[in-house]
Amino acid sequence: VTYAVTNFIPPSGKDVISINPNTGEIHLTGALDFEEVSIYDFRIEAKDKGTPPLSGHCKVVLEVLDVND
């Protein structure tokens, strides 16, 4: 099974969120700032290597909390 991230809302999410294509682990690649974006919405797609390949997806919503206020 391989994993991919698609459909970022906002599109800037692809600059701070990545996924390991082999394990599906989601990682941050940059800092999150509540004042800039408070919610990231994206999809994870999992695809197998069968013939024909089958796929599934899920929606992930990441809410950034402002702990300084």
JOWOPE-V392740 format. One record per residue. RES is the residue in one small letter. D_FIRST is the distance of its C-alpha to the first C-alpha in Angstrom with 2 decimals. Layout:
BEGIN
[[RES/D_FIRST] [RES/D_FIRST]]
END
This chain:
BEGIN
[[v/0.00] [t/3.82] [y/6.80] [a/10.31] [v/13.74] [t/16.16] [n/19.63] [f/21.41] [i/24.74] [p/26.74] [p/25.40] [s/26.46] [g/23.51] [k/21.40] [d/23.97] [v/23.45] [i/19.85] [s/16.68] [i/13.12] [n/11.38] [p/8.42] [n/6.95] [t/8.32] [g/9.05] [e/12.70] [i/15.22] [h/18.16] [l/21.56] [t/22.74] [g/26.22] [a/28.82] [l/28.94] [d/32.40] [f/33.46] [e/36.31] [e/34.09] [v/31.15] [s/31.01] [i/27.86] [y/24.53] [d/22.52] [f/19.06] [r/15.89] [i/12.28] [e/9.92] [a/6.32] [k/5.38] [d/4.26] [k/6.48] [g/9.27] [t/12.78] [p/13.12] [p/9.65] [l/9.48] [s/8.91] [g/10.38] [h/12.17] [c/14.56] [k/17.66] [v/18.58] [v/22.28] [l/23.50] [e/27.27] [v/29.27] [l/32.35] [d/35.54] [v/36.70] [n/39.69] [d/41.52]]
END
